[in-house]
Amino acid sequence: MQRRKLPFNRISVIGLGYIGLPTATVIASRGIDVVGVDVVATAVEAVNAGTVHISEPGLERLVNQVVGAGKLRAVTRPEPADAFIIAVPTPFVEAEQSETPAPDLSYIQAAAESIVPVLKPGDLVILESTSPVGTTEKLMGWLRNARADLSFPVQGELGATDVHVAYCPERILPGKALEELVANDRIIGGVSEACSLAALGLYQLFVEGDCIITDARTAELSKLTENAYRDVNIAFANEMAFICDELGVNVWELIRLANRHPRVSILNPGPGVGGHCIAVDPWFIVSSAPQQAKLIAQSRKVNDARPAYVADQVFQATQKHANPIIACLGLAFKPDIDDLRESPALDVVKELSERSDNQLLAVEPNIDSLPVELSSKGVALVSLDEALAHADIVVVLVDHSSFLDIDSGLLAGKTVVDTRGLLPRLEKQAEPVASCTTIVDIAE
Ligand SMILES: NC(=O)c1ccc[n+]([C@@H]2O[C@H](COP(=O)([O-])OP(=O)(O)OC[C@H]3O[C@@H](n4cnc5c(N)ncnc54)[C@H](O)[C@@H]3O)[C@@H](O)[C@H]2O)c1
């Protein structure tokens, strides 16, 4: 396939968040002029001052470098460019009447409308936001309706058009964004072959992984499929945890044994699924194909049922103590990060604070203050030592690395609700604490 080389003298990235800002910065570090656009003025000011408003290792140093070199600047309204990469949020709207949460495409529509006045023949528009199948066509429809003077591609058709449009999903891991932006393979879904080739030319400016061409709808579904696959597999582990509690079997031991089978690899159960991708994206498949996506929908429900179940287990544990103090270890949605978005650990603590009068302590080594929904309910943010000194019930919600160093002797006399399989891991470094089930009373 011959590659059509478009000149990318200036690239614009719309949305300077966890995806857009690292992307803009890496492209600028290749010596290309990049204009970042964000509707939040403080984000724009931070970038122009050579600093960052999000937490990502190495990003601040690189932003400082490329802003200082005059290769990256930020604005609140798009300016003309040769390519526009859209990386704005795609949340879902919580379900009220219907059971399926619906995707909210209003940010993409607003981003599209904002580039309409500056779009010109020869431009390339790439959507990177995680999106339901058909969104790239919708995006193109919004652009076409506003700019009848420009020609746009038609799926599967050949022929030159003024504007090229493609969908290219992002799959970087927060915390490793700068590394993975360059190293990961990229899926490139052009609306037409010419669009794919144009987008390929852009990604080859900075991607060292393979760039694989497909059509826009397949590219949209590939991103959703990756996250739905993870969600369904976690749901299986969580369902086994429900079953084990019902049948009095230790789920951690069960999974360890089952995984001895050469073709079985069960994930770990937990208090639910969090973050803004795995807990959200499967609904984009369900909302597009509700009659077919039964397993995916059910998996979401299994995973979403975990926080309330864990809170019930904690209430069960409170029956064993007089007026117990409850310490919850971890609030983030996964280990060793500060991100509390869609965190099931946060949901558990919120539910406990709403339903119980017990004193609640929270340990989250990666944040300096509690979200207001917890602090307003009297939850106290304390150190791990303080929590272990005072608590009667310890609820393990996140397996942060610092929790793996807990001296199991400090758990003596307490009840542990272990949603992360921490206790079996502590046994390695101290006297065995107990044979482990989800709720464990540690002997004095
Ligand atoms: N964060 C991740 O790990 C990750 C990974 C893969 C894919 N994604 C997807 O990438 C997209 C962006 O995610 P994110 O984490 O960067 O979101 P984010 O909330 O961190 O950043 C989005 C930015 O877009 C800005 N914005 C909103 N509307 C705008 C508009 N009309 N014009 C200009 N700026 C606008 C916001 O102010 C914000 O700064 C989402 O679809 C997400 O699902 C995220």
The ligand as a Gaussian input file, in Angstrom:
#p B3LYP/6-31G(d) Opt

LIG

0 1
 N       -6.957000       8.338000      30.530000
 C       -6.775000       7.151000      29.999000
 O       -6.071000       6.319000      30.535000
 C       -7.393000       6.800000      28.674000
 C       -6.895000       5.696000      27.973000
 C       -7.428000       5.412000      26.722000
 C       -8.455000       6.195000      26.214000
 N       -8.948000       7.255000      26.932000
 C      -10.020000       8.040000      26.327000
 O       -9.474000       9.281000      25.857000
 C      -10.448000      10.323000      25.972000
 C       -9.873000      11.449000      26.816000
 O       -9.612000      10.943000      28.105000
 P       -8.726000      11.713000      29.166000
 O       -8.437000      10.751000      30.253000
 O       -7.621000      12.420000      28.484000
 O       -9.788000      12.797000      29.668000
 P       -9.479000      14.061000      30.573000
 O      -10.740000      14.394000      31.249000
 O       -8.235000      13.869000      31.360000
 O       -9.130000      15.209000      29.490000
 C      -10.041000      15.696000      28.561000
 C       -9.736000      17.179000      28.342000
 O      -10.585000      17.660000      27.301000
 C      -10.981000      18.985000      27.636000
 N      -12.156000      19.318000      26.844000
 C      -13.444000      18.959000      27.021000
 N      -14.209000      19.456000      26.023000
 C      -13.381000      20.126000      25.190000
 C      -13.577000      20.850000      23.982000
 N      -14.784000      20.972000      23.408000
 N      -12.505000      21.445000      23.419000
 C      -11.270000      21.356000      23.974000
 N      -11.038000      20.661000      25.134000
 C      -12.083000      20.067000      25.709000
 C      -11.193000      18.925000      29.123000
 O      -11.175000      20.209000      29.697000
 C      -10.017000      18.043000      29.567000
 O       -8.880000      18.817000      29.883000
 C      -11.686000       9.672000      26.575000
 O      -12.529000       9.264000      25.544000
 C      -11.114000       8.448000      27.287000
 O      -12.075000       7.431000      27.423000
 C       -8.422000       7.578000      28.134000

